């Protein structure tokens, strides 16, 4: 399938905040109560329409457990967008955004990547531990978008990814107006780092965890 833009989105956040379920809901429109936690890194593809454009999204799902965090640095490379997820019913997962994840993003992600904050489990309103106003205050300070979503019901999942994709397209389009970069860059990849290189990293990490 042809497309006008190809963007890489890395989804990060603490263990059990629902990153994989959000991606599954967006990519396949399904939800599994017994979903198995991600080991290392997972990968999905999704093509969406933004106006007249077809946008291909590479969705990289990272495990939030501490023992896996040191392998993620390579996955931030060439990311056009980073979705930072917390669990609205778990205050610790929200605190981890500033205590850990935002620091990692600043250190390893491209300076022009688009950041979005996403609070998951909006269907569990009675168990909320992170007020919207508190999350909104952080998003405003960072100058980024905030969405509260539910992977279980699908609330706002599509809207969040479409908003992120639109912001990434806007940045790439603005950049291409002031650059002579190659066609590879116009598709969304920095020069010298394409899909093949990303797949090679994926294979290396697969070998690290599974040995085959």
C-alpha positions as CSV (number, residue, x, y, z in Angstrom):
1,X,0.0,0.0,0.0
2,X,1.4,3.4,-0.9
3,X,1.5,6.2,1.6
4,X,2.5,9.9,1.8
5,X,4.3,9.8,5.1
6,X,6.0,7.1,7.2
7,X,6.3,7.9,10.9
8,X,7.8,6.1,13.9
9,X,6.0,6.3,17.2
10,X,7.6,4.9,20.4
11,X,5.2,4.2,23.3
12,X,6.7,4.3,26.8
13,X,5.5,4.2,30.4
14,X,5.6,2.1,33.5
15,X,4.8,-1.6,33.5
16,X,1.0,-2.5,33.6
17,X,-0.2,1.0,32.5
18,X,-1.8,-0.5,29.4
19,X,0.6,0.5,26.6
20,X,0.2,-2.8,24.7
21,X,-3.6,-2.7,25.1
22,X,-3.7,0.9,23.7
23,X,-1.7,-0.2,20.7
24,X,-3.9,-3.3,20.2
25,X,-7.0,-1.3,20.4
26,X,-5.7,1.3,17.8
27,X,-4.0,-1.2,15.4
28,X,-6.6,-4.0,15.5
29,X,-9.6,-2.6,17.4
30,X,-9.5,-5.4,19.9
31,X,-9.0,-5.7,23.7
32,X,-7.8,-8.7,25.6
33,X,-8.4,-9.0,29.4
34,X,-5.7,-11.7,29.6
35,X,-3.2,-9.7,27.5
36,X,0.4,-10.9,28.2
37,X,2.9,-8.2,29.3
38,X,5.4,-7.2,26.6
39,X,8.8,-8.8,26.9
40,X,11.4,-6.4,25.5
41,X,9.9,-4.6,22.5
42,X,6.9,-5.3,20.2
43,X,6.0,-3.8,16.9
44,X,2.9,-3.0,14.9
45,X,2.0,-1.2,11.7
46,X,-1.1,0.9,11.0
47,X,-2.0,3.1,8.0
48,X,-4.5,5.9,8.6
49,X,-6.0,8.8,6.5
50,X,-5.3,12.4,7.4
51,X,-7.3,14.4,4.9
52,X,-6.0,13.4,1.5
53,X,-2.8,11.9,2.9
54,X,-2.2,8.2,3.8
55,X,0.1,8.0,6.8
56,X,1.9,4.8,7.7
57,X,2.7,4.5,11.4
58,X,5.3,2.2,12.9
59,X,4.2,1.6,16.5
60,X,7.0,0.5,18.9
61,X,5.7,-0.9,22.1
62,X,8.2,-1.1,25.0
63,X,8.0,-3.1,28.2
64,X,7.9,-0.9,31.2
65,X,9.7,-3.2,33.6
66,X,13.0,-1.7,35.0
67,X,15.1,-4.7,33.9
68,X,14.4,-3.9,30.3
69,X,14.8,-0.2,30.3
70,X,18.5,-0.1,29.4
71,X,17.8,-1.6,26.0
72,X,15.4,1.1,24.9
73,X,17.8,3.9,24.0
74,X,18.2,2.7,20.4
75,X,14.5,2.7,19.9
76,X,14.3,6.4,20.5
77,X,16.5,7.1,17.5
78,X,14.6,8.4,14.5
79,X,11.3,8.5,16.5
80,X,9.0,11.2,15.1
81,X,6.6,10.8,18.1
82,X,6.8,9.6,21.6
83,X,3.6,8.6,23.5
84,X,4.2,8.7,27.2
85,X,1.5,6.6,29.0
86,X,0.4,6.5,32.6
87,X,-2.3,4.7,34.4
88,X,-5.0,7.1,35.7
89,X,-5.6,4.7,38.6
90,X,-2.0,4.5,39.7
91,X,-0.3,7.7,40.9
92,X,3.1,6.1,40.8
93,X,2.9,5.6,37.1
94,X,2.2,9.3,36.7
95,X,5.0,10.4,39.0
96,X,7.3,8.2,36.9
97,X,6.7,10.5,33.9
98,X,8.8,13.3,35.5
99,X,11.0,11.0,37.6
100,X,12.1,8.8,34.7
101,X,10.4,8.8,31.3
102,X,10.6,12.5,30.4
103,X,14.3,12.5,31.3
104,X,14.9,9.5,29.1
105,X,13.0,11.1,26.2
106,X,15.0,14.3,26.5
107,X,18.3,12.4,26.6
108,X,17.6,9.9,23.8
109,X,14.8,11.1,21.5
110,X,15.4,13.5,18.6
111,X,14.9,17.1,19.6
112,X,12.2,17.6,17.0
113,X,10.1,14.5,18.0
114,X,6.5,15.2,19.1
115,X,5.6,14.2,22.6
116,X,2.1,13.3,23.9
117,X,0.9,12.4,27.3
118,X,-1.8,9.7,27.5
119,X,-3.7,8.6,30.6
120,X,-5.1,5.1,30.2
121,X,-8.1,3.4,32.0
122,X,-10.5,6.2,31.6
123,X,-13.3,3.6,32.0
124,X,-12.3,3.2,35.7
125,X,-13.3,6.7,36.7
126,X,-14.3,5.7,40.2
127,X,-10.7,4.4,40.8
128,X,-9.0,7.5,39.5
129,X,-5.9,8.6,41.4
130,X,-4.6,11.2,39.0
131,X,-6.9,14.2,38.4
132,X,-7.2,15.5,34.9
133,X,-6.2,19.0,36.1
134,X,-2.9,17.7,37.5
135,X,-2.1,15.9,34.2
136,X,-3.2,19.0,32.2
137,X,-0.9,21.2,34.3
138,X,2.1,19.0,33.3
139,X,1.1,18.9,29.7
140,X,0.7,22.7,29.6
141,X,4.1,23.1,31.2
142,X,5.6,20.8,28.6
143,X,3.7,22.3,25.7
144,X,2.2,19.0,24.6
145,X,-1.2,17.4,24.0
146,X,-2.9,15.3,26.7
147,X,-5.5,12.6,26.1
148,X,-7.3,10.4,28.6
149,X,-8.2,7.1,26.9
150,X,-9.6,3.7,27.6
151,X,-8.0,0.7,25.8
152,X,-10.9,-1.4,27.0
153,X,-13.7,0.7,25.6
154,X,-11.7,2.5,22.9
155,X,-12.5,5.9,24.2
156,X,-10.2,8.5,22.5
157,X,-7.6,5.9,21.4
158,X,-8.0,6.8,17.7
159,X,-8.2,10.5,18.4
160,X,-4.9,10.4,20.3
161,X,-3.0,8.7,17.5
162,X,-4.6,10.8,14.8
163,X,-3.7,14.0,16.7
164,X,-0.1,12.8,17.2
165,X,0.2,11.8,13.5
166,X,-1.1,15.2,12.4
167,X,1.4,17.0,14.6
168,X,4.2,14.8,13.2
169,X,3.1,15.5,9.6
170,X,3.0,19.2,10.3
171,X,6.6,19.1,11.6
172,X,7.9,17.1,8.7
173,X,6.1,19.2,6.2
174,X,7.5,22.4,7.7
175,X,11.0,20.9,7.8
176,X,10.8,19.8,4.2
177,X,10.1,23.4,3.1
178,X,13.5,24.4,4.4
179,X,15.6,21.4,3.5
180,X,17.1,19.7,0.5
181,X,17.1,16.3,2.3
182,X,16.7,13.1,0.3
183,X,13.4,11.3,-0.4
184,X,14.2,9.0,2.5
185,X,14.1,12.0,4.9
186,X,10.9,13.2,3.2
187,X,9.2,10.0,4.1
188,X,10.0,10.7,7.7
189,X,13.4,9.0,8.3
190,X,16.5,10.9,9.2
191,X,19.3,10.4,6.6
192,X,21.1,7.0,7.1
193,X,18.5,5.5,9.4
194,X,15.7,3.6,7.7
195,X,13.3,0.8,8.3
196,X,16.0,-1.9,7.6
197,X,18.2,-0.5,10.4
198,X,15.3,-0.4,12.8
199,X,14.5,-4.0,12.0
200,X,18.1,-5.0,12.6
201,X,17.9,-3.6,16.1
202,X,14.7,-5.5,16.7
203,X,16.4,-8.7,15.7
204,X,19.3,-8.0,18.0
205,X,17.0,-7.5,21.0
206,X,15.0,-10.6,20.1
207,X,18.3,-12.6,20.2
208,X,19.1,-11.0,23.5
209,X,15.9,-12.2,25.1
210,X,15.1,-15.4,23.2
211,X,18.5,-16.5,21.8
212,X,17.0,-17.5,18.4
